[in-house]
Amino acid sequence: MGLSARRIVLEELGYRITSFSCSREALEQFPLHSFDLIVTDYRMPRMDGIELISQIRKTNPGIPIILISGFADTLGLDQKSTGADIVIQKSNHEVPNLIHSVQRLLIRKPAKKAGSAQSRARRKNAS
């Protein structure tokens, strides 16, 4: 499942999504906006998802982050090794896992705006 498909799934559930073409662009935008949640891939041009998470945690340690990777199992990626709140293995169960994870992480934190290196989710009716 690609970025466009994830975006469509989350938008159909009422989330507002902001996407960036690369991690560097995302890092430039984080100080300019407020986001509820970040969803990022592990493999990206210029900077991988772990590096992106590390940079984000320096300025916003409490923001919930989901890391999605086709290599999660192979590389042993988990919450501790990546700094993400949730790590999702790309698989047949990726969509339900992503939906459940977004809902779980947004419930535990008051809503602001949503964000992600690759996609950002926010309830349309949240303030």
C-alpha positions as CSV (number, residue, x, y, z in Angstrom):
1,M,0.0,0.0,0.0
2,G,1.4,3.4,-1.0
3,L,1.1,6.9,0.4
4,S,-1.9,7.7,-1.7
5,A,-3.8,4.6,-0.6
6,R,-3.1,5.3,3.1
7,R,-4.1,8.9,2.6
8,I,-7.4,7.9,1.0
9,V,-8.2,5.4,3.8
10,L,-7.6,7.9,6.6
11,E,-9.5,10.7,4.8
12,E,-12.5,8.4,4.3
13,L,-12.5,8.0,8.1
14,G,-12.6,11.8,8.6
15,Y,-9.0,12.6,9.1
16,R,-7.3,15.6,7.5
17,I,-4.0,14.6,5.9
18,T,-1.0,16.6,5.0
19,S,1.7,14.9,3.0
20,F,5.3,15.8,2.2
21,S,7.4,14.5,-0.7
22,C,10.4,13.9,1.5
23,S,11.6,13.9,5.1
24,R,13.6,17.1,4.7
25,E,10.5,19.0,3.5
26,A,8.6,17.6,6.5
27,L,11.2,18.8,9.0
28,E,11.0,22.3,7.5
29,Q,7.3,22.3,7.9
30,F,7.0,21.0,11.5
31,P,8.0,24.3,13.2
32,L,5.4,26.1,11.1
33,H,2.4,23.9,11.9
34,S,1.0,22.0,14.7
35,F,0.2,18.3,14.2
36,D,-1.6,15.6,16.2
37,L,0.1,12.6,14.8
38,I,2.9,11.6,12.4
39,V,2.9,8.6,10.1
40,T,6.2,7.9,8.4
41,D,7.8,5.2,6.3
42,Y,11.1,3.7,7.2
43,R,12.5,4.0,3.6
44,M,12.6,7.5,2.2
45,P,15.0,9.6,0.1
46,R,17.7,11.5,1.9
47,M,16.8,10.5,5.5
48,D,15.2,7.3,6.8
49,G,12.2,7.2,9.1
50,I,14.4,6.6,12.2
51,E,16.5,9.6,11.5
52,L,13.3,11.7,10.9
53,I,11.8,10.4,14.2
54,S,15.0,11.4,16.1
55,Q,14.9,14.9,14.6
56,I,11.2,15.3,15.5
57,R,11.7,14.0,19.0
58,K,14.3,16.8,19.7
59,T,11.7,19.5,19.3
60,N,8.5,17.7,20.0
61,P,9.1,14.7,22.2
62,G,5.4,14.0,23.0
63,I,4.0,13.8,19.5
64,P,2.7,10.4,18.6
65,I,4.5,8.7,15.7
66,I,3.7,5.6,13.7
67,L,6.5,4.1,11.6
68,I,5.5,1.8,8.7
69,S,8.0,-0.5,7.1
70,G,8.3,-3.5,4.9
71,F,11.5,-4.2,6.8
72,A,10.2,-4.0,10.4
73,D,10.4,-7.8,11.0
74,T,13.5,-8.3,9.0
75,L,15.5,-5.5,10.6
76,G,13.9,-6.0,14.0
77,L,12.4,-2.5,14.1
78,D,10.4,-1.9,17.2
79,Q,9.3,1.0,19.4
80,K,12.5,1.0,21.4
81,S,14.9,0.8,18.4
82,T,13.1,3.5,16.3
83,G,11.7,6.0,18.8
84,A,8.2,5.5,17.3
85,D,5.1,4.9,19.4
86,I,4.0,2.2,17.1
87,V,5.8,0.2,14.4
88,I,3.6,-1.4,11.7
89,Q,4.9,-4.1,9.4
90,K,3.6,-3.7,5.8
91,S,1.4,-6.7,5.2
92,N,-2.2,-7.7,4.5
93,H,-3.1,-6.4,7.9
94,E,-1.4,-3.0,7.5
95,V,-4.7,-1.0,6.9
96,P,-6.6,-2.3,10.0
97,N,-3.4,-1.9,12.0
98,L,-2.9,1.7,10.8
99,I,-6.5,2.6,11.5
100,H,-6.4,1.1,15.0
101,S,-3.1,2.7,15.8
102,V,-4.1,6.2,14.6
103,Q,-7.3,6.0,16.7
104,R,-5.5,4.7,19.8
105,L,-2.8,7.3,19.6
106,L,-5.2,10.2,19.0
107,I,-7.4,9.2,21.9
108,R,-4.6,9.5,24.4
109,K,-3.7,13.0,23.4
110,P,-5.7,16.2,23.0
111,A,-6.2,17.2,19.4
112,K,-4.2,19.9,17.7
113,K,-3.5,19.6,14.0
114,A,-2.4,16.3,12.5
115,G,0.9,15.7,10.8
116,S,3.4,13.3,9.3
117,A,6.4,13.1,7.1
118,Q,4.4,11.1,4.7
119,S,0.9,11.6,5.9
120,R,-0.8,13.4,8.8
121,A,-4.1,12.6,10.2
122,R,-6.7,14.8,12.0
123,R,-10.3,14.5,12.7
124,K,-12.2,17.0,10.6
125,N,-14.3,18.0,13.6
126,A,-11.4,18.3,16.0
127,S,-10.4,21.8,17.1
